Amino acid sequence: MGDDLKDFEPWLALWTLAPEGDVMSMPVTRSRLLPVRAGEQAAMLKLAHSADERRGASIMAWWDGQGAAPVLAFQDEALLMLRAPGGALVPMVQAGGDEAATATLCQVVARLHAPRGSAPPIAPPLENLFSALLQSGDPTLTRARSVASGLLETPRDLVLLHGDIHHGNVLDFGPAGWLAIDPWGLAGERAYDYANIFPNPDLASVTPDRFAARLAQIAQTADLEPARLRAWAHAHAGLSAAWHTQDGTDPAKARAVLVILEAAG
């Protein structure tokens, strides 16, 4: 095996796996993925780079294939999950199917949030995620900070959140339907899991008309108060902009959402 497979070797041996592709590195988390064959099943072996990613594995196992990719095994930094035969939702949006893609995302989130028979894994509070925005001194994010603070101080409908729902993190698993991958895992208000839909999958998706259509569709489908959902979209866009400032990356999508929201007063 090549050097790129060295860290995967113990897990390949433990779970009797055969590599079926090249190692892939996730750009933000730096976790690594390897397509494998587990007996007759096409699977994906993921090695987490951080404690947050390890927590995600236990959360995926707790979801038990209901709204999320089925977990075949997990231990320490390693997660073995079923591999999706299909792709993500991005092409659906690009082909003009934004309403259908939004409906799919809402269905997946609802399944993730559905009650289970056991207590969820312990997860950090959603407030922790917002530290970059709450501590930011950027004057252009003053309103977003205020909105975020108000929401976090008055939480509703607390659930175990995925934390990073978007069109690239929901994949087509064939007969099993559309399922989520790569959760962050946070404890907080369920409306937050819908907020990241608004700036995705690309900048072309962020227009006033599309924002309004998505807001109405998500609020109705998920039984959410439109003003509350709008506020979470505002808070999330501010958080995203603060992250991009920290990382020196392009905040265009987040800023576009902020412009739409703040232009409306």
C-alpha positions in Angstrom: 0.0 0.0 0.0 1.2 3.5 -0.7 2.0 6.1 1.9 -1.4 7.8 1.4 -3.0 4.6 2.7 -0.7 4.1 5.7 -3.1 5.6 8.3 -6.0 3.5 6.8 -4.2 0.2 7.0 -5.2 -0.8 10.6 -8.9 -0.1 9.8 -8.8 -1.9 6.5 -7.4 -5.0 8.4 -9.8 -4.7 11.4 -12.9 -4.5 9.3 -11.7 -6.6 6.3 -12.0 -3.8 3.8 -10.7 -3.6 0.2 -9.8 -0.1 -1.1 -11.7 0.9 -4.2 -10.3 4.3 -5.0 -8.0 7.1 -4.0 -7.8 8.9 -0.7 -9.7 12.2 -0.7 -9.0 15.0 1.7 -11.8 17.3 2.9 -10.7 20.9 2.4 -12.1 22.5 5.6 -12.0 19.7 8.2 -8.9 18.0 6.7 -10.5 14.6 7.5 -9.7 12.0 4.9 -12.0 9.6 3.0 -11.3 6.3 1.2 -13.8 4.4 -0.9 -13.8 0.7 0.1 -15.6 -2.5 -0.4 -17.0 -4.1 2.8 -18.0 -7.6 1.7 -20.7 -7.0 -0.9 -21.3 -3.4 0.2 -19.8 -0.2 -1.3 -18.7 1.8 1.7 -16.7 4.9 2.6 -14.0 4.9 5.3 -13.5 8.3 7.0 -10.6 9.2 9.3 -11.6 12.2 11.4 -9.0 15.0 11.9 -10.6 16.6 15.0 -12.7 15.8 18.1 -15.6 17.5 16.4 -15.5 15.1 13.5 -15.2 12.1 15.9 -18.3 13.3 17.7 -20.0 13.4 14.3 -19.4 9.6 13.9 -21.2 8.8 17.1 -24.1 11.1 16.1 -24.3 9.3 12.7 -24.5 6.0 14.5 -27.3 7.3 16.8 -29.3 8.4 13.8 -29.1 4.8 12.6 -29.8 5.5 9.0 -32.9 7.6 9.6 -32.1 10.7 7.7 -28.4 10.1 7.6 -26.1 7.6 5.9 -26.1 4.2 7.6 -23.0 3.5 9.8 -21.5 0.1 9.4 -18.8 0.6 12.1 -17.0 3.3 14.0 -14.2 3.4 16.5 -11.8 6.2 17.7 -11.1 8.4 14.6 -12.5 5.9 12.1 -16.0 5.8 10.6 -17.2 3.2 8.1 -20.5 4.2 6.4 -22.5 3.1 3.4 -21.4 4.8 0.2 -23.9 6.7 -1.8 -24.3 5.5 -5.4 -25.7 8.9 -6.4 -24.5 12.5 -6.1 -25.5 15.6 -4.2 -28.4 18.0 -4.7 -26.3 20.7 -6.5 -27.1 19.6 -10.1 -30.8 19.5 -9.2 -30.7 23.2 -8.3 -28.5 24.1 -11.3 -31.1 22.3 -13.6 -33.9 24.6 -12.3 -35.2 22.2 -9.5 -34.7 24.5 -6.6 -38.1 23.9 -5.1 -37.6 20.1 -5.3 -34.1 20.3 -3.8 -35.4 22.5 -0.9 -38.2 20.0 -0.3 -35.6 17.2 -0.1 -33.5 19.1 2.4 -36.5 19.8 4.6 -37.5 16.1 4.5 -34.0 15.0 5.5 -33.8 17.5 8.4 -37.2 16.4 9.7 -36.0 12.8 9.8 -32.9 13.8 11.6 -34.9 15.8 14.2 -37.5 13.0 14.7 -37.7 11.6 18.3 -35.6 8.5 19.0 -36.0 5.8 21.6 -32.7 6.7 23.3 -31.0 9.9 24.5 -28.8 11.6 21.9 -25.0 11.8 22.2 -23.8 14.8 24.3 -23.2 17.8 22.0 -21.9 21.3 22.6 -24.5 24.2 22.6 -25.2 26.0 19.4 -24.0 29.2 21.1 -20.4 27.9 21.0 -20.6 27.9 17.2 -21.4 31.6 17.1 -18.4 32.8 18.9 -16.8 34.2 15.8 -19.8 36.5 15.2 -20.5 37.4 18.8 -16.9 38.4 19.4 -16.5 40.2 16.0 -15.9 43.9 16.0 -16.9 44.3 12.3 -19.4 47.2 12.2 -21.1 45.7 9.1 -22.2 42.7 11.3 -23.8 44.7 14.1 -27.3 43.8 13.1 -26.5 40.2 12.6 -24.8 40.0 16.0 -27.9 41.5 17.6 -30.2 39.1 15.9 -28.0 36.1 16.8 -27.8 37.2 20.4 -31.6 37.5 20.7 -32.2 34.1 19.2 -29.6 32.3 21.3 -31.0 33.9 24.5 -34.6 32.7 23.7 -34.2 29.1 22.3 -37.1 27.1 21.2 -37.6 23.5 20.1 -34.2 22.1 21.2 -32.9 19.1 19.2 -29.6 17.5 18.2 -28.7 19.6 15.2 -26.7 18.4 12.2 -25.2 21.9 12.0 -24.1 21.9 8.4 -27.1 21.0 6.2 -26.5 22.1 2.6 -26.9 20.8 -0.9 -23.5 19.1 -0.9 -24.0 17.3 2.4 -27.2 15.4 1.4 -26.6 12.5 -1.0 -28.7 10.2 -3.1 -28.5 6.7 -1.6 -30.8 5.1 -4.2 -33.5 2.9 -2.6 -32.7 4.4 0.8 -33.5 7.9 -0.5 -31.6 11.2 0.2 -29.5 11.1 3.4 -27.2 13.4 5.2 -23.5 13.1 5.8 -20.8 15.0 7.8 -22.7 16.4 10.8 -21.1 18.8 13.2 -23.4 17.9 16.0 -24.8 20.7 18.2 -27.6 21.1 20.7 -29.9 24.0 19.8 -33.0 25.3 18.1 -34.2 23.1 15.3 -34.8 26.1 13.0 -31.0 26.6 12.7 -30.6 23.5 10.6 -32.6 25.2 7.9 -30.6 28.4 7.9 -27.7 27.2 5.8 -30.0 26.3 2.9 -30.4 30.0 2.0 -26.8 30.8 0.8 -26.3 27.5 -1.0 -25.3 25.9 -3.3 -23.8 28.9 -5.1 -23.9 32.6 -5.4 -26.3 32.4 -8.3 -28.8 30.9 -5.8 -28.8 34.0 -3.6 -31.4 36.3 -5.1 -34.3 38.2 -3.4 -36.9 36.2 -5.3 -35.3 32.8 -4.5 -34.8 33.8 -0.9 -38.4 34.7 -0.5 -39.5 31.5 -2.2 -37.3 29.3 0.0 -38.4 31.2 3.1 -42.1 30.5 2.4 -41.5 26.9 1.4 -39.3 26.0 4.3 -41.5 27.7 6.9 -44.6 25.9 5.6 -42.9 22.5 5.2 -41.1 22.6 8.5 -43.9 24.3 10.4 -41.7 27.2 11.4 -42.6 30.8 12.1 -41.4 32.7 9.0 -40.0 35.7 11.0 -38.1 33.3 13.2 -36.7 31.4 10.3 -35.7 34.6 8.6 -33.9 35.7 11.8 -31.9 32.4 11.8 -31.0 33.0 8.2 -29.7 36.4 9.2 -27.7 35.1 12.1 -26.2 32.3 10.1 -25.2 34.7 7.3 -23.5 37.0 9.8 -21.7 34.0 11.3 -20.6 32.8 7.9 -19.3 36.3 7.0 -17.3 36.4 10.3 -15.8 33.0 9.5 -14.7 34.1 6.1 -13.1 37.2 7.6 -11.2 35.1 10.0 -10.1 32.7 7.3 -9.3 35.3 4.6 -11.8 33.6 2.2 -14.6 35.0 0.0 -17.7 36.0 1.9 -19.7 36.8 -1.2 -22.6 34.3 -0.5 -23.0 35.3 3.1 -22.8 39.0 2.3 -25.4 38.5 -0.5 -27.9 37.0 2.1 -27.2 39.9 4.5 -27.9 42.5 1.7 -31.2 40.8 1.0 -32.2 40.7 4.6 -31.0 44.2 5.6 -32.5 45.9 2.5 -35.9 44.7 3.6 -35.5 46.3 7.0 
